[in-house]
Every structure is written in structure tokens, then in C-alpha cells.
């Protein structure tokens, strides 16, 4: 989409079928790292300094449905940025690397910034709410005067360390899965235990996640009750994979046809409308060429030919999956919401005869779900 490719835009919205410009917005002048919804507004944090073609907005802005506007005076400092946004106890928390209005972390109540005590270190990369507390991870040396070793816990009033030994190197990403706090990053030890780039905590102790990965973990997402883990690695639990792997709570599943290319990584994973989306820096997902974002699995359905209309105005429609993934379920949904489930053949194709005067949505069943509208009779 030309709007999304415009370097002045930085952000666009996806409706399930198309990328669209955010109304009259002219976007941001630099990177957006995080998004959050707070008090019916969309907030964006990142490295940008202006919005809407020149309005000053220091690393954080808000969207009211029509326009982007600054959030107070924003944040300041040398090489400052807002890396993470999270809602906790009725406040929007912003964290990253900045020295004003406070150091590395602050709150926003809709009209003013607030303090969250003293947090020292170079950067907070991510936050997560777990068991009633807010956890912050990154390169953190102390919080509230306590030694924290890259992770700290905030209960709404005071900071505390998370185990005496903490995590030995940077934490990049955090999430909650099956009542445990998961962390990913560049570390190889958590709580004094070996943990190769990923670890979890049950509220009391740290544990490794199998044998971990062989490279930095940069993203988490939950889909079909499984934890999808992204980053820059080629094995997970010793199993070959390509920058994306699945953890079900006890075992790893590799994704050797995952996103690839030289220097590729996955750092964003999102479940939208029952479809899993992955983002990062990659030029291919499996054999499919794609620019930094894809649906998983790396399969979509495309028309293998025209929609043919017979004399009775019935339509025969053929589709083919463009990645060679075979034997997947295909859903054909008419405009009365009746659904027919079919299965692709050994070549990844299916053919179905559609009734006249109907509009259909044809899509792969989860875990993918790319939909194409089909009209019968066929358009002339």
C-alpha cells in the first residue's frame, strides 16, 4: 500500500484485508516502538519528535480517533525514547530511556505526568502486570534504592527486587502465560540458574524454559493457548527453527519455515481476529516473500484462476495456497453465515461450486485466516 510505504507515515491500520492510512494523519517523523489504549485513546511511544507534519511531540503521542496530539511536554534526555506503554492500577505507565519528567519511567493520568520513584540504569525495555504488581525489565541497576539486576517489581507504592540474583543481562520482552511471568532477552542466567535467553517465574522461583534458544528472544504472543516466541535464533529446545518457535508449557515446537533472511528477527507477535500476525525485520516467511510482517503459518490463499459462471449462474471457484502448505482446512462462508469446511488436496488446492446470487468469504481455517471475498455470479 502506497500510504504504508510512505516513510513519513510510520504507522498504518489493518482491517483484516487492507492496510489503511489513519484518516488525515501525516504520521510520525521517526520510529514508533509501543502502543497502548488508555481512557478510550490510543497512545504511541517511540523515538519520534514530531507528529502530523511538524507538531512537536517528544516521544509520546495520543490518537483521539481523528488526530494525533502531544502528551504533555513528552519526555526528554540524551538519546531518549519511550520503549513500553502499559496500563496498571488506572494509570498509563510509560518506560524507556529518558531523564524528564522523571527517570526512565513515569505515569500519565490523562492530564499530567506522575512519578514512580527512582529507577536507575540505562533503559527499561518492557513492562508486564503479574500477580497484582507491575514488573519492569531492561538494563536496570536499582529501583527505589534497591539493587534490582535488570528486573524490578512495583506494587503501586514501592519498588522491590525480584530475587537476590536477578537476571544477569538485559531483558527485552515480558509476558504472562499460564500464570507465570516469562522474560526474554540477552541473558543466560535468571535467579542464579542457567536460562538461555528465556526464563519464567511462578511468583517465587525462576525456572529455565526447556533448554531455551540459541539467540536473543525479542517477542512473545499467545495464540491457541500456546506461547509463540520470536527473536533471532535458529534452535529452540535444541530443535531447528527460524526466529520463531512455540512453547506449550512443557515442550518446544520448531518453525523451520519461519521468517528468514540475513539478519532477520521477529520482535512483535499479535493475535488479531483469530489470526496470528508476526512482525520484525525479514524479507521471507518460508518461501513467501514478505516485507517485515506476515500471518502465521506463512500461508495465504490466492485465486488459482477465475470464478467461472455456468448457465444456471452457479460459480466454480478454485484457490491455491501460495506456500505449498497442504491438507489444511478451508472455510467457505456465505452471506447467510452458513459455513462449509473443506480440505485442500495434496497440492494445496480446493475447488467448490458456489450458489448464485451470494457473496462468500473463502479463507484458511485457523491458525491462518486470510479471507477473500467472492461474488457469484462472477463479475463480468
VMD Tcl script that draws the C-alpha trace (Angstrom):
set ca {
  {0.00 0.00 0.00}
  {1.46 3.37 -1.01}
  {0.33 5.06 2.18}
  {2.05 2.49 4.36}
  {5.24 2.64 2.29}
  {5.43 6.42 2.71}
  {8.35 6.99 5.14}
  {6.51 9.93 6.67}
  {3.68 7.70 7.81}
  {5.43 5.20 10.17}
  {2.03 3.85 11.28}
  {-1.00 2.43 9.48}
  {-4.00 0.31 10.43}
  {-5.01 -3.16 9.21}
  {-8.69 -4.12 8.95}
  {-8.12 -7.79 8.25}
  {-7.84 -7.34 4.49}
  {-6.22 -3.99 3.71}
  {-3.68 -1.54 5.08}
  {-5.22 1.87 5.50}
  {-3.98 5.33 6.30}
  {-5.14 6.68 9.68}
  {-7.61 9.16 8.18}
  {-5.97 12.56 7.57}
  {-2.93 11.77 9.70}
  {0.52 12.53 8.31}
  {2.06 10.34 10.98}
  {5.41 10.49 12.78}
  {8.89 11.60 11.82}
  {10.61 8.58 13.38}
  {10.09 5.11 14.87}
  {7.11 4.01 16.99}
  {8.04 1.27 19.48}
  {4.90 0.70 21.55}
  {1.13 1.16 21.58}
  {-1.50 1.05 24.33}
  {-5.15 2.00 24.76}
  {-5.94 4.18 27.78}
  {-9.17 6.04 28.52}
  {-10.50 5.39 25.02}
  {-7.44 6.84 23.33}
  {-4.59 5.12 21.50}
  {-1.15 6.06 22.81}
  {2.09 5.65 20.89}
  {5.60 5.76 22.29}
  {8.88 5.72 20.43}
  {11.78 7.77 19.10}
  {9.79 10.40 17.20}
  {9.86 14.12 17.95}
  {7.12 15.46 15.69}
  {3.66 14.33 14.56}
  {1.16 15.44 11.92}
  {3.71 17.12 9.69}
  {5.61 19.12 12.29}
  {3.76 19.37 15.62}
  {6.21 18.78 18.48}
  {5.61 15.56 20.41}
  {8.58 14.31 22.41}
  {8.49 10.50 22.10}
  {4.83 10.03 23.09}
  {1.52 10.97 21.42}
  {-2.20 10.21 21.66}
  {-4.81 9.43 18.99}
  {-8.43 10.53 19.57}
  {-9.86 8.81 16.51}
  {-9.17 11.72 14.17}
  {-5.79 13.27 15.02}
  {-2.52 12.68 16.84}
  {-1.75 15.20 19.61}
  {1.16 15.58 22.06}
  {1.06 14.09 25.55}
  {2.04 16.94 27.85}
  {5.61 18.03 27.17}
  {6.62 14.44 26.46}
  {9.93 13.03 27.71}
  {13.48 14.34 27.42}
  {17.12 13.39 27.77}
  {20.07 12.24 25.67}
  {19.06 9.61 23.07}
  {15.75 9.33 24.87}
  {12.86 7.11 23.80}
  {9.65 5.56 25.11}
  {10.03 1.80 24.71}
  {6.96 0.46 26.54}
  {3.42 1.51 27.48}
  {1.28 -0.41 29.98}
  {-1.90 0.30 31.93}
  {-1.74 -0.56 35.64}
  {-4.00 0.49 38.55}
  {-5.88 3.00 36.42}
  {-2.78 4.80 35.14}
  {-0.81 4.68 31.91}
  {2.82 3.77 32.61}
  {5.49 4.79 30.12}
  {9.03 3.47 30.32}
  {12.23 3.61 28.32}
  {15.33 5.77 28.42}
  {14.73 9.37 29.49}
  {15.55 11.83 32.26}
  {12.47 14.03 32.27}
  {9.83 14.41 33.53}
  {11.23 11.54 35.62}
  {13.99 8.95 35.11}
  {13.16 6.00 32.80}
  {9.58 5.51 33.99}
  {6.55 7.72 34.69}
  {2.76 7.64 34.81}
  {0.14 9.60 32.88}
  {-3.37 10.08 34.28}
  {-4.86 11.72 31.19}
  {-3.76 15.24 32.08}
  {-0.42 15.12 33.92}
  {2.69 13.01 34.43}
  {3.42 11.39 37.80}
  {6.45 9.86 39.48}
  {7.09 6.16 40.04}
  {10.07 6.61 42.33}
  {13.71 6.34 41.37}
  {14.77 3.75 38.78}
  {18.40 3.81 37.66}
  {20.09 2.07 34.76}
  {20.31 2.73 31.07}
  {16.86 1.63 29.87}
  {13.57 -0.16 30.60}
  {12.58 -2.19 27.55}
  {9.29 -3.69 28.67}
  {6.70 -3.98 31.43}
  {4.13 -6.60 32.42}
  {1.40 -6.82 35.06}
  {1.67 -10.08 37.00}
  {0.04 -11.21 40.25}
  {-1.11 -7.69 41.15}
  {2.26 -6.00 40.57}
  {3.93 -4.17 37.71}
  {7.22 -5.71 36.56}
  {9.80 -3.70 34.65}
  {12.65 -5.30 32.73}
  {15.64 -3.99 30.82}
  {19.06 -2.80 31.88}
  {18.16 -1.72 35.43}
  {20.65 -1.42 38.28}
  {18.35 -0.21 41.07}
  {14.77 0.75 41.83}
  {13.62 2.55 44.94}
  {17.17 2.35 46.25}
  {17.25 -1.44 46.00}
  {19.59 -3.46 43.79}
  {17.41 -4.99 41.08}
  {19.68 -6.67 38.49}
  {17.66 -5.92 35.35}
  {14.18 -6.62 36.72}
  {12.11 -4.87 39.39}
  {8.61 -5.11 40.87}
  {6.31 -2.15 41.66}
  {3.24 -2.68 43.88}
  {1.76 0.75 43.25}
  {3.64 2.38 46.12}
  {7.14 0.89 46.45}
  {9.77 -0.91 44.39}
  {11.30 -4.27 45.26}
  {13.90 -6.57 43.72}
  {12.85 -9.84 42.10}
  {15.08 -12.44 43.79}
  {18.54 -11.60 45.10}
  {20.39 -12.75 41.98}
  {18.02 -11.28 39.41}
  {18.88 -11.68 35.74}
  {22.48 -11.35 34.58}
  {21.92 -9.45 31.28}
  {19.32 -7.29 29.55}
  {15.64 -8.24 29.47}
  {13.97 -7.28 26.19}
  {10.44 -8.67 26.45}
  {7.99 -9.85 29.13}
  {4.58 -11.54 29.17}
  {2.28 -13.64 31.34}
  {1.43 -17.16 30.18}
  {-0.29 -19.95 32.16}
  {0.03 -17.98 35.42}
  {3.77 -17.49 35.04}
  {5.84 -14.45 34.18}
  {8.01 -15.05 31.12}
  {11.02 -12.94 30.25}
  {13.16 -12.94 27.12}
  {16.36 -11.15 26.26}
  {20.13 -11.46 26.04}
  {20.72 -13.22 29.37}
  {21.93 -16.71 30.19}
  {21.06 -16.80 33.89}
  {17.94 -16.00 35.95}
  {17.86 -16.31 39.72}
  {21.30 -17.86 39.54}
  {20.05 -20.71 37.35}
  {21.11 -21.32 33.73}
  {18.47 -19.86 31.40}
  {19.33 -19.47 27.75}
  {17.67 -16.23 26.58}
  {14.28 -17.10 28.12}
  {13.06 -17.86 31.65}
  {9.83 -17.95 33.67}
  {8.83 -17.23 37.24}
  {5.95 -18.73 39.20}
  {5.86 -15.94 41.78}
  {8.56 -17.42 43.96}
  {11.30 -19.00 41.85}
  {12.90 -18.69 38.44}
  {12.97 -21.64 36.04}
  {14.52 -22.23 32.62}
  {12.18 -22.78 29.66}
  {13.44 -26.14 28.50}
  {16.92 -25.55 27.17}
  {15.91 -22.18 25.79}
  {17.05 -20.76 22.46}
  {20.44 -20.16 20.90}
  {19.83 -16.44 20.32}
  {18.16 -13.37 21.75}
  {14.41 -13.57 22.48}
  {12.66 -10.37 21.43}
  {8.92 -11.06 21.27}
  {6.05 -13.01 22.83}
  {2.48 -13.71 21.77}
  {-0.21 -16.12 22.93}
  {-2.27 -17.98 20.35}
  {-4.39 -21.14 20.69}
  {-3.23 -21.42 24.32}
  {0.42 -21.65 23.27}
  {3.25 -19.19 23.73}
  {4.82 -18.03 20.48}
  {8.39 -16.83 20.96}
  {10.19 -14.59 18.48}
  {13.71 -13.28 18.20}
  {16.90 -14.04 16.35}
  {17.68 -17.74 16.82}
  {17.95 -20.98 14.89}
  {17.12 -23.50 17.62}
  {14.61 -23.67 20.48}
  {14.92 -26.55 22.92}
  {17.60 -27.88 20.59}
  {15.06 -28.13 17.75}
  {15.81 -26.38 14.43}
  {13.69 -23.29 13.86}
  {13.83 -19.90 12.15}
  {13.40 -16.94 14.51}
  {10.01 -18.20 15.74}
  {9.10 -21.14 17.99}
  {6.20 -22.42 20.11}
  {6.27 -23.31 23.82}
  {3.22 -25.14 25.20}
  {4.27 -25.06 28.84}
  {6.32 -28.24 28.70}
  {7.89 -28.65 25.23}
  {9.17 -26.66 22.27}
  {8.00 -26.90 18.66}
  {10.30 -25.54 16.00}
  {9.29 -23.46 12.98}
  {11.98 -24.15 10.36}
  {9.87 -22.39 7.70}
  {9.57 -19.28 9.85}
  {10.66 -15.74 8.97}
  {14.13 -15.59 7.46}
  {16.79 -13.66 5.54}
  {20.18 -12.37 6.61}
  {19.95 -10.59 9.94}
  {16.25 -11.44 10.32}
  {14.38 -11.27 13.60}
  {10.83 -11.37 14.98}
  {10.04 -8.86 17.73}
  {6.25 -8.46 17.50}
  {3.57 -11.17 17.72}
  {-0.15 -10.40 17.84}
  {-3.44 -12.33 17.72}
  {-5.96 -10.26 15.77}
  {-9.38 -11.56 14.71}
  {-8.26 -15.17 15.38}
  {-5.26 -14.75 13.09}
  {-1.67 -14.70 14.31}
  {0.48 -11.88 12.93}
  {4.24 -11.65 13.27}
  {6.41 -8.60 12.70}
  {10.06 -7.73 12.72}
  {12.79 -7.48 10.13}
  {12.60 -10.19 7.45}
  {12.13 -10.50 3.72}
  {10.69 -14.02 3.59}
  {8.40 -16.19 5.67}
  {9.02 -19.72 4.47}
  {9.18 -19.47 0.67}
  {6.83 -16.47 0.62}
  {8.34 -13.04 0.01}
  {7.02 -10.52 2.52}
  {8.20 -7.21 3.95}
  {8.57 -7.40 7.73}
  {5.04 -8.59 8.57}
  {3.23 -11.85 7.89}
  {0.41 -14.10 9.00}
  {1.34 -17.42 10.56}
  {1.64 -20.00 9.23}
  {3.26 -18.32 6.25}
  {0.34 -19.23 4.05}
  {-2.43 -17.33 2.41}
  {-4.91 -18.33 -0.23}
  {-4.96 -16.78 -3.64}
  {-7.17 -17.29 -6.64}
  {-5.81 -20.03 -8.84}
  {-7.98 -18.83 -11.72}
  {-11.21 -17.03 -12.50}
  {-14.60 -17.60 -10.95}
  {-16.47 -19.45 -13.67}
  {-20.24 -18.96 -14.04}
  {-22.31 -21.68 -15.67}
  {-25.63 -21.29 -17.46}
  {-27.54 -21.53 -14.18}
  {-25.37 -18.78 -12.68}
  {-23.64 -21.18 -10.32}
  {-19.93 -20.50 -9.78}
  {-16.94 -22.79 -9.56}
  {-14.13 -21.24 -7.55}
  {-10.59 -22.60 -7.27}
  {-7.96 -21.36 -4.85}
  {-4.38 -22.34 -4.22}
  {-2.21 -21.73 -1.18}
  {0.86 -19.88 -2.34}
  {3.31 -21.59 0.01}
  {2.68 -25.25 -0.73}
  {1.25 -25.93 2.74}
  {-1.17 -28.80 2.14}
  {-4.05 -30.60 3.80}
  {-5.33 -27.55 5.66}
  {-8.96 -26.80 6.35}
  {-10.66 -24.20 4.17}
  {-13.81 -22.38 5.26}
  {-16.35 -21.15 2.73}
  {-18.76 -18.77 4.47}
  {-21.77 -17.35 2.65}
  {-23.56 -14.11 3.43}
  {-26.13 -16.03 5.50}
  {-23.22 -17.12 7.72}
  {-23.54 -20.76 6.74}
  {-20.11 -22.36 6.70}
  {-18.77 -25.27 4.67}
  {-15.47 -26.79 5.75}
  {-13.35 -28.34 3.03}
  {-9.77 -29.52 2.88}
  {-7.06 -28.75 0.38}
  {-5.68 -31.59 -1.67}
  {-2.10 -32.80 -1.82}
  {-1.21 -29.82 -4.00}
  {-2.76 -27.30 -1.64}
  {-5.80 -26.64 -3.84}
  {-9.54 -26.91 -3.46}
  {-12.46 -26.38 -5.80}
  {-16.00 -25.66 -4.73}
  {-19.24 -24.89 -6.58}
  {-20.97 -21.83 -5.20}
  {-24.66 -21.00 -5.45}
  {-25.75 -17.96 -7.42}
  {-26.65 -14.55 -6.04}
  {-24.42 -14.97 -3.00}
  {-21.29 -13.39 -1.58}
  {-18.76 -15.69 0.06}
  {-15.69 -15.36 2.23}
  {-13.10 -18.01 1.46}
  {-10.29 -18.43 3.96}
  {-7.98 -20.94 5.57}
  {-9.20 -22.12 8.94}
  {-7.06 -21.13 11.96}
  {-4.18 -20.85 12.58}
  {-4.21 -18.78 9.39}
  {-7.27 -16.97 8.16}
  {-6.61 -14.70 5.21}
  {-10.01 -14.02 3.66}
  {-11.00 -13.23 0.07}
  {-14.47 -12.03 -0.92}
  {-16.02 -13.96 -3.79}
  {-19.15 -12.83 -5.61}
  {-21.41 -15.16 -7.54}
  {-22.37 -14.64 -10.35}
  {-18.84 -13.68 -11.27}
  {-18.14 -10.07 -12.13}
  {-18.03 -9.57 -15.87}
}
mol new
graphics top color blue
foreach p $ca { graphics top sphere $p radius 0.5 }
foreach p [lrange $ca 0 end-1] q [lrange $ca 1 end] { graphics top cylinder $p $q radius 0.2 }
display resetview
